[in-house]
Amino acid sequence: MIHISDIAKEKLEQLRKEAGLSDDYFLRVSVISGGCSGLSYKMDFDNEHQEGDEVFEDKGVKIVTDAKSFLYLFDTTLDYSGGLNGKGFYFDNPNAARTCSCGESFAL
């Protein structure tokens, strides 16, 4: 399962609405090679499922990831931090052995 915080849910709903996207769009989360720690997170709105997708719903938000990325994301929480020193969306990933200071990449 991939979890989402209340504040991240509110921000995602706001962004989807501002982009004029219908409720058919879901959040696609994946892990790609790159970043200063070796692996990076990628998020986008999508409305097409791919073969092998894992589908979750938390707090009414549909979250989709490919099977390979799910191995890295299991039990991860998507959160959001706003304000002057906020860093936007970030992942609280219990599987990460180390993360970079920006919080956008990690290693196992």
Buried (B, 14 or more C-beta within 10 A) or exposed (E): EBBBBEEBBEBBEEEBEEEEBEEEBBBBBBBEEEBEBEBBBEBEBBEEEEEEBBEBEBEEBBBBBBEEBBEBBBEBBBBBBEEEEEEEBBBBBEEBEEBBEEBBBBEE
